[in-house]
Each structure stands twice: as structure tokens, then as C-alpha cells.
């Protein structure tokens, strides 16, 4: 007797769930054993009074979220970005946002100060060589220290979709995403490193300076296009390789992976009706706020010396840090990591099975997906779901 498509799909789903559960459970157990050897502790000087941070791309999006959360932790924060009250028009390459939003370096700096920190607005165009070097030199002279450097600035070609075959996209795609998104990240780290080494030498406080590079899951798995993935993978490698050279000077690096983020531009895409096609029908209502990334970074930057240096050069997923350090997003929720079964199955596997079977996956399955992490080796293998013919 032939089985129905739904029955076949259910059997396949159960087998997939079981195999993923066993793989993820074994990976989780191994990670817990490794983590138990080094307990992440917060430094006795975790109160961030007098600590100084520079954040690029901080007028909007993830950079802004990180900057204001550093302000909430008491940091002096230099806010770098192109959008300024002094400029009448937004830069051409910036994505549209809702009317009435003031996304400028000045408004971010004011919010930092309102939250208890000290905000300094620095309008600038980081695509111009020499700009970041001059800014960091001035910060070091004014403050006498540099504790945290966050590289979050990013650009995409104006009016061009990120998705597409690489031979059909012009070199402007590569230049846009890997100019500010990679070349200037390297320039910022190169400029900041000497001052962070000096800070580590002058201010022994068991709390190493931290270089944070904001990347994405595109560094591990195909996302959007070739230029995007190559750039993100390069940022990840930059963090790792810098950690080897900086370790003896007491300076740490980290690569931060936000999840699906409710940035101002992404929310506007929902309003414009362009989000579903651009994202592959991902549910942005279940995404993270930009501030969620900021809370993750504050936790990392407050680790004591031994714990921070042990993690230096590694990829840190915002949602996974939330579980580890027990913090939540603005809405009181804790979104799952993109490599969690709670994210992967509803967004990819269930949809594929429902399309093939013509019926919904039963609620008892949807409501009982465990929050277990797929190992990086599994997550990073193979093509994206829509291209996977295996």
C-alpha cells in the first residue's frame, strides 16, 4: 500500500528531528564540558565608569543599538557615522527608513548621555582613507585610553538587491560591501590596536581592551550573494588572526553574530512590502532588537581578564550569549540562535515539508522543538536550503 505524501513527510520529519536532536545534544554536551573548565566571571571593575568606546556605523541599526547600550553601562562613547544634523540629505547608499526618525550621530550621542554615559557625535565618511586613523588618534589624546572598538559600519550599493548571481552583479557590489565592510574594518583595527595595547599596559585592571567586529552568519553559510559571504568570512578570519598577535599584549578580539535584526531599514521593508522577497519570507516580528547586540557586547566587555582572553578571536552569537549570561531583549524575550533547531526547523525545514505535502506540520511538532544548537560543522556544510537538491 502506498503511503500518502503527508505520511511520508511526517516520517522524514521525525527522522530528521531525531538525527538533529542527537547531533545537537552531543554538541551541547561537549560545549558544556568545555565551558565548565573556564567559568565566565565578571570583573570586579565591571562598572564601566571611565571606560572609552568607539563605535562605527552608530547612527542607525546594530551600531546604534550597541552604542546606546554601552552608554547605559556608563561608557564614554564616540559615535561614528555618515548621517548628521549638519547634512541636509541622507547618504545615497543608505536604505529607506520610516519618516520622522532621526537617525544621526547626534541623536545617538544624546541618547547615550541620557542613559548615563557620555556621548560624542563624530560625523564622518569611513570610506575615505585616513579618516578613521585621525579620529582614533584624537580619541586617544582626549581620553588617554581606548577600551572598546566596535566595527559595525556597512554599506550596500544604492538601489541594488543583495540577492543575485555574482557574474550579473557589477564590481560596485564588491566595492560597497567589502570597502567599508572589510577594508575599513581592517583600517580601524590597525589604527586602534596601538592605543588599546597602551591602554592594557597603563591600566592593569583585569579587564582587557576589546576589539569587536560585527559580522553575521553569512561568514559561516551562504547568504545573499558571493561578495557578501566572502566579506563576512574575511571579517571572521581577521578577528581570529588578530587575536594571535594581540594576545601577548593583553588585548582581546571578538566576532559578534547578531540574528535576524529589527533594524529601522528592515522594519521599513516590511511596511513597503519588500521584506518577504528579500528575506525569503522570514518572520521579522520574531527578530532581535539592535539593542540586544549591545547587551551582548556589554556582557563580553565586562568579563575578567582570564575569561575574556580565553574567548579571544572566537565567534560569539548574540542569542547564545543571552542564554549564557542570562539577559533578555527589550520585549523580555530571548530569541533563539539562527543555528538552533527552534529557528531552523520553523523557518526552513517545516516550510519545505509543508510545500511538498500540501498540509501543515502538526502543532505538536511545532510546539515542541528543542532549543538545541546544530554544530558549526553541520550548519556550515552544503548549499542554502533553497538550492539544496541532495
Secondary structure as GFF3:
##gff-version 3
##sequence-region A 1 390
A	DSSP	alpha_helix	5	36	.	.	.	ID=ss1
A	DSSP	beta_strand	52	55	.	.	.	ID=ss2
A	DSSP	alpha_helix	61	72	.	.	.	ID=ss3
A	DSSP	beta_strand	76	81	.	.	.	ID=ss4
A	DSSP	alpha_helix	105	114	.	.	.	ID=ss5
A	DSSP	beta_strand	118	123	.	.	.	ID=ss6
A	DSSP	alpha_helix	131	143	.	.	.	ID=ss7
A	DSSP	beta_strand	148	151	.	.	.	ID=ss8
A	DSSP	three_ten_helix	166	168	.	.	.	ID=ss9
A	DSSP	alpha_helix	171	178	.	.	.	ID=ss10
A	DSSP	pi_helix	179	183	.	.	.	ID=ss11
A	DSSP	alpha_helix	184	202	.	.	.	ID=ss12
A	DSSP	beta_strand	209	215	.	.	.	ID=ss13
A	DSSP	three_ten_helix	217	219	.	.	.	ID=ss14
A	DSSP	alpha_helix	226	246	.	.	.	ID=ss15
A	DSSP	three_ten_helix	247	249	.	.	.	ID=ss16
A	DSSP	beta_strand	251	257	.	.	.	ID=ss17
A	DSSP	alpha_helix	264	272	.	.	.	ID=ss18
A	DSSP	alpha_helix	275	279	.	.	.	ID=ss19
A	DSSP	three_ten_helix	284	286	.	.	.	ID=ss20
A	DSSP	alpha_helix	290	301	.	.	.	ID=ss21
A	DSSP	alpha_helix	305	311	.	.	.	ID=ss22
A	DSSP	beta_strand	315	317	.	.	.	ID=ss23
A	DSSP	alpha_helix	318	325	.	.	.	ID=ss24
A	DSSP	alpha_helix	341	344	.	.	.	ID=ss25
A	DSSP	pi_helix	345	349	.	.	.	ID=ss26
A	DSSP	alpha_helix	350	357	.	.	.	ID=ss27
A	DSSP	alpha_helix	363	366	.	.	.	ID=ss28
A	DSSP	alpha_helix	376	379	.	.	.	ID=ss29
A	DSSP	three_ten_helix	385	387	.	.	.	ID=ss30
###
